[in-house]
């Protein structure tokens, strides 16, 4: 089973994830936008558009304005997630010594890498636990929640829990960067590893990787695609304002202004 999870399933996962992602993005790109309009705050330049995108991506501005309680858990979880992904990539590539490039010793770099990884993992776990609790505790959220919403959270919690166990009990249940980097290198080069390699002897690593691969395979066909959907939505509603909006028939813009219907002026006001 370990051989299948570590040596065969990763290739199946990447095929499903890649083609699934391209399929969903292709459907979005080909969708017809009935009314090509821009909504407030009516950006007048591409720089302003980038500012809106940045505020949404980094600060979750719309969510902050609409639901502060949800924003707290969602923002913490997502920021920790980005940090964990970045930590995995840099930690494995540099073997935990990435901080030597800002002047630390190798030993201190490895300690910082472990500390930050553990901290972000625990923050992410807390954020996910809060979001899971909210699904049950808030009546309005519970009413619109589906089975898949709960299963996605359970899967994410499982991934993070196993990862945190490997971090907190690294010597007994975890694995160091070196064998993981060796494993990834062989995987990319299509070179199978012998069953005697260390990765096959670490059940928590195998379980962690299995959960991650399940997540990646269902990702393109689930609500988790909101990470890309956010950009698609913002592109539709927050592009540079053009007057009159293409696709909005029978609208006399000047008459609408004179009637005070709230169309933005050429300077971006109302």
ABEGO torsion letter per residue (X at the ends): XAAAAAAAAAAAAAAAAAAAAAAAAAAAAABBBABBBBBOAGBABAAAAAAAAAAAAAAGAAAAAABAAAAAAAAAAAAAAAAAAAAAAAAAAAGGAAAAAAGBBAAAAAAAAAAAAAAAAAAAAAAAAAAAAAAAABAAAAAABBAAAAAAAAAAAAAAAAAAAAAABAAAABBBAAAAAAAAAAAAAGBBBBAABAAAABAAAAAAAAAAAAAAAAAAABAAAAAAAAAAAAAAAABBBBOBBBGBBGBBAAAAAAAGAGBBBAAGBX
